[in-house]
């Protein structure tokens, strides 16, 4: 299923989430002329706890989805809360997987998703790559492994109890403990592949300057399942020195924008765009972790949608859920006047890529 992620919307309580589904998601569906629209829900921690404790609240969410022709197969459980605060940056990686609160939140997300899934459909939950790379101790490592093992057990018990299978998908991201696909594969070896797999975010893949076809081959060789694909695009600058003024328009205070420069002897790294201006030589192309709209066309800058296209082409059938995840509309250099129109255009763009894949 193709869907879009609702972490683009700031609401974190039930009233706000129901309103965003009615006002924004339903509008996207209408613009596409579709009877149904897939949405990948982001539900903040306090709301998930409420939905687990209050059947009436969960029923209201389900009714809102049904009334607006919206279908849910996946949740984005990477952000915990406060994803649209004035400054998010590295707080998005809290709590880490060594913290029992991360386990509690993710298990509760699975409970909610199991109640929302269409009949006969497996669900997926994307989650953070353990946490930011530092600080991290051996005790943290052991606790994270223990908590992910406990999550797999909880997902198994959930399936036995409800008949609904929900799988967790670890999402590698530059700068994190699982920085890239190779890191994630090393971590996932030996875990319960029935319930734990990989979320392949094509913006993150692009920032790493990874070869999508080679990454997919490595994933298959490791015996790890791609449980979910996040269709996203990074910013690419062929000549970052010449494009500095344009790049500077994307140096905003809310989110972390990791930068990688392709050099003759490897890939140079910085943790944010402001830092990259000070530290990187800008002699080779840059890729910036800034989720830009998939259909966007720039001048000195361009989106890495070719990485998305090549990833979709490389993945075997059947494809997992494909979730368009451009959460940065509100902090773009030129924010749109009509958010629903922009999301609909992204979904149309991705559908064309999926059609091209089917015709290969």
C-alpha positions as CSV (number, residue, x, y, z in Angstrom):
1,X,0.0,0.0,0.0
2,X,1.1,3.6,-0.7
3,X,0.4,6.1,2.0
4,X,1.6,9.4,3.5
5,X,2.9,9.9,7.0
6,X,0.9,12.2,9.3
7,X,4.0,13.3,11.2
8,X,3.8,16.3,8.8
9,X,0.9,17.5,11.0
10,X,1.6,18.9,14.5
11,X,-1.4,17.6,16.5
12,X,-0.6,15.4,19.5
13,X,-4.0,14.9,21.2
14,X,-7.0,13.0,20.0
15,X,-9.1,16.1,19.0
16,X,-6.2,17.4,17.0
17,X,-5.4,14.1,15.3
18,X,-9.1,13.6,14.3
19,X,-9.2,17.1,13.0
20,X,-6.1,16.7,10.9
21,X,-7.4,13.5,9.4
22,X,-10.7,15.2,8.5
23,X,-9.2,18.5,7.3
24,X,-6.0,17.4,5.6
25,X,-6.0,13.7,4.9
26,X,-9.5,13.7,3.6
27,X,-8.7,16.7,1.4
28,X,-5.7,14.8,0.0
29,X,-7.9,11.8,-0.8
30,X,-10.4,14.1,-2.6
31,X,-7.7,15.7,-4.7
32,X,-6.5,12.3,-5.8
33,X,-10.0,11.2,-6.6
34,X,-9.5,8.0,-4.6
35,X,-12.1,6.1,-2.7
36,X,-9.5,5.2,-0.1
37,X,-6.3,6.8,1.0
38,X,-3.5,5.1,3.0
39,X,-2.2,7.1,6.0
40,X,0.8,6.2,8.1
41,X,-0.1,7.5,11.5
42,X,2.2,9.3,13.9
43,X,0.7,9.2,17.4
44,X,2.6,10.9,20.2
45,X,3.3,8.9,23.4
46,X,0.6,10.4,25.6
47,X,-2.1,9.8,22.9
48,X,-1.0,6.2,22.4
49,X,-1.3,5.6,26.1
50,X,-4.8,7.1,26.1
51,X,-5.9,5.0,23.1
52,X,-4.6,1.8,24.8
53,X,-6.5,2.6,28.1
54,X,-9.7,4.0,26.7
55,X,-11.7,1.9,24.2
56,X,-14.0,4.8,23.5
57,X,-11.1,7.0,22.4
58,X,-9.8,4.2,20.1
59,X,-13.2,3.8,18.7
60,X,-13.4,7.5,17.9
61,X,-10.1,7.4,16.0
62,X,-11.3,4.3,14.1
63,X,-14.6,6.0,13.2
64,X,-12.8,9.1,12.0
65,X,-10.6,7.0,9.7
66,X,-13.6,5.1,8.3
67,X,-15.7,8.2,7.8
68,X,-12.9,9.8,5.8
69,X,-12.0,6.8,3.7
70,X,-8.6,6.4,5.3
71,X,-6.8,3.1,5.8
72,X,-3.9,2.4,8.2
73,X,-1.3,-0.3,7.7
74,X,1.7,1.4,9.4
75,X,2.7,3.7,12.3
76,X,5.7,5.9,12.5
77,X,7.0,5.4,16.1
78,X,10.3,7.3,15.6
79,X,9.3,10.6,17.2
80,X,8.1,10.2,20.7
81,X,6.5,13.6,21.3
82,X,7.1,17.3,20.6
83,X,8.0,16.7,16.9
84,X,6.9,20.1,15.9
85,X,8.4,22.0,18.8
86,X,10.4,25.1,18.0
87,X,13.6,23.2,18.4
88,X,13.7,19.4,18.0
89,X,17.2,18.5,16.8
90,X,18.7,15.5,18.7
91,X,15.7,15.3,21.1
92,X,14.0,13.3,18.3
93,X,16.2,10.4,19.3
94,X,14.9,10.3,22.9
95,X,14.0,8.0,24.5
96,X,16.6,5.6,23.2
97,X,16.1,1.9,22.8
98,X,18.1,1.3,26.0
99,X,15.2,3.1,27.9
100,X,12.2,1.0,28.9
101,X,10.0,3.9,27.9
102,X,10.9,3.4,24.3
103,X,9.8,-0.3,24.6
104,X,6.6,0.7,26.3
105,X,5.7,3.3,23.7
106,X,6.4,1.0,20.7
107,X,4.5,-1.9,22.2
108,X,1.5,0.4,22.8
109,X,1.8,1.6,19.2
110,X,1.5,-2.0,18.1
111,X,-1.6,-2.5,20.2
112,X,-3.3,0.5,18.6
113,X,-2.2,-0.5,15.1
114,X,-3.6,-4.1,15.6
115,X,-7.0,-2.5,16.3
116,X,-6.9,-0.4,13.2
117,X,-5.6,-2.8,10.6
118,X,-7.8,-3.9,7.8
119,X,-8.7,-7.6,7.9
120,X,-6.0,-9.9,6.7
121,X,-3.3,-7.2,6.5
122,X,0.0,-7.2,8.4
123,X,1.1,-4.0,10.0
124,X,4.5,-2.3,10.4
125,X,5.9,0.2,12.9
126,X,9.1,2.2,12.0
127,X,11.4,3.0,14.9
128,X,14.7,4.8,15.6
129,X,18.1,3.3,15.0
130,X,18.7,2.8,18.8
131,X,19.6,6.4,19.4
132,X,22.1,9.1,18.6
133,X,25.7,7.7,18.4
134,X,26.8,9.2,21.7
135,X,26.7,8.7,24.6
136,X,26.5,5.0,24.3
137,X,27.9,2.4,26.7
138,X,28.1,-1.4,26.9
139,X,25.3,-1.3,29.4
140,X,23.2,0.8,26.9
141,X,24.0,-1.8,24.2
142,X,22.9,-4.7,26.4
143,X,19.7,-2.9,27.5
144,X,18.8,-2.0,23.9
145,X,19.2,-5.7,22.8
146,X,17.1,-6.8,25.8
147,X,14.3,-4.3,25.0
148,X,14.1,-5.2,21.3
149,X,14.0,-8.9,22.2
150,X,11.1,-8.0,24.6
151,X,9.4,-6.1,21.8
152,X,9.6,-9.2,19.6
153,X,8.0,-11.2,22.4
154,X,5.3,-8.7,22.9
155,X,4.5,-8.6,19.1
156,X,4.3,-12.4,19.1
157,X,1.9,-12.4,22.0
158,X,-0.1,-9.7,20.3
159,X,-0.5,-11.9,17.2
160,X,-1.6,-14.8,19.3
161,X,-4.1,-12.7,21.2
162,X,-5.5,-10.7,18.2
163,X,-4.7,-12.7,15.1
164,X,-2.9,-9.5,13.8
165,X,0.7,-9.5,12.9
166,X,2.6,-6.2,13.5
167,X,6.3,-6.0,12.7
168,X,8.8,-3.4,13.9
169,X,11.2,-1.8,11.4
170,X,14.5,-0.3,12.5
171,X,15.3,2.8,10.5
172,X,19.0,3.6,10.0
173,X,19.8,7.3,9.9
174,X,23.1,9.2,9.4
175,X,24.8,10.2,12.7
176,X,22.9,7.5,14.7
177,X,24.2,4.3,16.2
178,X,22.9,2.5,13.2
179,X,24.2,5.1,10.7
180,X,23.5,3.1,7.5
181,X,22.1,-0.1,6.2
182,X,25.3,-2.1,7.0
183,X,25.1,-1.0,10.6
184,X,21.5,-2.1,10.8
185,X,22.1,-5.4,9.2
186,X,24.9,-6.2,11.7
187,X,22.5,-5.3,14.5
188,X,19.6,-7.3,13.2
189,X,21.5,-10.5,12.6
190,X,20.4,-13.0,15.3
191,X,17.2,-11.1,16.2
192,X,13.7,-12.5,15.6
193,X,13.2,-11.8,11.9
194,X,9.5,-12.8,12.3
195,X,8.8,-9.5,14.1
196,X,11.9,-7.3,13.5
197,X,13.1,-6.0,10.2
198,X,14.3,-2.9,8.4
199,X,12.7,0.4,7.4
200,X,14.5,1.7,4.3
201,X,14.3,5.5,4.2
202,X,15.4,6.6,0.8
203,X,16.5,10.1,2.0
204,X,18.8,8.5,4.6
205,X,20.0,6.1,1.9
206,X,20.8,9.0,-0.4
207,X,22.6,11.0,2.3
208,X,24.9,8.1,2.8
209,X,25.8,8.1,-0.9
210,X,24.8,4.4,-0.9
211,X,24.1,2.4,-4.1
212,X,20.4,1.4,-3.7
213,X,20.8,-1.8,-5.8
214,X,23.9,-2.9,-3.7
215,X,22.1,-2.1,-0.5
216,X,19.1,-4.2,-1.5
217,X,21.5,-7.1,-2.4
218,X,23.2,-6.8,1.0
219,X,19.8,-6.9,2.8
220,X,18.7,-10.0,0.9
221,X,22.0,-11.7,1.5
222,X,21.7,-11.0,5.3
223,X,18.2,-12.6,5.3
224,X,16.6,-9.4,6.7
225,X,13.2,-8.3,5.5
226,X,12.5,-4.8,4.4
227,X,9.3,-4.3,6.4
228,X,8.6,-0.7,5.3
229,X,9.9,1.8,2.7
230,X,9.8,5.5,3.5
231,X,9.7,7.3,0.2
232,X,11.7,10.5,0.8
233,X,14.3,12.7,-0.9
234,X,17.4,14.5,0.4
235,X,18.8,17.8,-0.9
236,X,21.7,17.3,-3.4
237,X,24.2,20.0,-4.4
238,X,26.6,19.2,-7.2
239,X,28.6,22.3,-6.3
240,X,28.0,23.3,-2.7
241,X,30.3,26.2,-2.8
242,X,28.4,27.8,-5.7
243,X,25.1,26.8,-4.1
244,X,26.0,28.1,-0.6
245,X,23.4,30.9,-0.5
246,X,20.7,28.6,-1.6
247,X,21.7,25.9,0.9
248,X,21.7,28.5,3.7
249,X,18.0,28.9,3.2
250,X,17.5,25.4,4.5
251,X,19.6,25.9,7.7
252,X,16.6,26.1,10.0
253,X,16.5,25.6,13.8
254,X,13.9,22.9,14.2
255,X,15.3,19.7,12.8
256,X,18.8,18.2,12.5
257,X,20.1,18.3,8.9
258,X,23.1,15.9,8.7
259,X,25.4,16.6,5.7
260,X,27.7,14.3,3.8
261,X,30.3,15.3,1.2
262,X,31.6,12.9,-1.4
263,X,35.4,13.2,-1.5
264,X,38.0,11.4,-3.4
265,X,39.0,9.3,-0.4
266,X,35.5,8.7,1.1
267,X,32.6,10.5,2.6
268,X,33.1,13.5,4.9
269,X,30.5,14.0,7.7
270,X,28.9,16.8,9.6
271,X,26.0,16.7,12.0
272,X,24.1,19.8,10.8
273,X,24.1,22.3,7.9
274,X,25.5,25.2,9.9
275,X,28.4,23.1,11.0
276,X,29.0,21.9,7.4
277,X,29.4,25.5,6.2
278,X,32.2,25.9,8.7
279,X,34.0,22.5,8.5
280,X,33.5,20.8,5.1
281,X,35.7,21.9,2.1
282,X,32.7,22.0,-0.3
283,X,35.0,20.5,-3.0
284,X,32.7,17.6,-3.8
285,X,28.9,17.1,-4.0
286,X,26.8,17.4,-0.8
287,X,23.7,15.6,0.3
288,X,21.7,17.1,3.1
289,X,19.2,15.3,5.4
290,X,16.3,17.6,4.6
291,X,13.2,15.8,3.4
292,X,12.2,17.9,0.4
293,X,9.0,17.2,-1.6
294,X,9.5,14.3,-4.0
295,X,8.1,16.3,-7.0
296,X,10.1,19.4,-6.2
297,X,12.5,20.8,-8.8
298,X,15.3,23.2,-7.9
299,X,18.0,25.1,-9.7
300,X,21.4,24.9,-7.9
301,X,19.8,22.1,-5.7
302,X,17.8,19.1,-6.6
303,X,16.0,16.2,-4.7
304,X,17.5,12.7,-4.7
305,X,14.4,11.1,-6.2
306,X,16.6,9.0,-8.4
307,X,17.7,7.1,-5.3
308,X,14.0,6.5,-4.5
309,X,13.4,5.3,-8.1
310,X,16.4,2.9,-8.1
311,X,15.4,1.6,-4.6
312,X,11.9,0.7,-5.8
313,X,13.3,-0.9,-8.9
314,X,15.7,-3.0,-6.9
315,X,13.3,-4.3,-4.2
316,X,11.8,-7.7,-4.9
317,X,8.1,-8.5,-5.0
318,X,5.9,-8.1,-3.0
319,X,6.7,-4.6,-2.0
320,X,6.2,-3.6,1.6
321,X,4.2,-0.6,2.6
322,X,5.6,2.5,0.9
323,X,5.1,5.6,3.0
324,X,5.8,9.1,1.7
325,X,7.4,10.9,4.6
326,X,8.0,14.6,3.9
327,X,7.6,16.1,7.4
328,X,9.4,19.4,6.6
329,X,6.8,21.3,4.7
330,X,6.5,23.9,7.4
331,X,10.2,24.6,7.4
332,X,10.9,24.7,3.7
333,X,12.6,27.7,2.3
334,X,9.3,28.4,0.4
335,X,6.5,26.8,2.3
336,X,3.4,25.9,0.2
337,X,0.1,27.7,0.5
338,X,-1.8,24.5,0.0
339,X,-0.4,21.5,2.0
340,X,-3.0,19.0,0.8
341,X,-2.2,19.8,-2.8
342,X,1.5,19.3,-2.2
343,X,1.0,15.9,-0.4
344,X,-1.3,14.8,-3.2
345,X,1.3,15.7,-5.8
346,X,3.9,13.7,-3.9
347,X,1.6,10.7,-3.9
348,X,0.9,11.0,-7.6
349,X,4.7,11.2,-8.2
350,X,5.3,8.1,-6.2
351,X,2.5,6.2,-7.9
352,X,4.1,7.0,-11.2
353,X,7.4,5.5,-9.9
354,X,5.5,2.4,-8.7
355,X,3.8,2.1,-12.1
356,X,7.1,2.3,-13.9
357,X,8.4,-0.5,-11.6
358,X,5.4,-2.7,-12.4
359,X,6.1,-2.2,-16.1
360,X,9.8,-3.1,-15.9
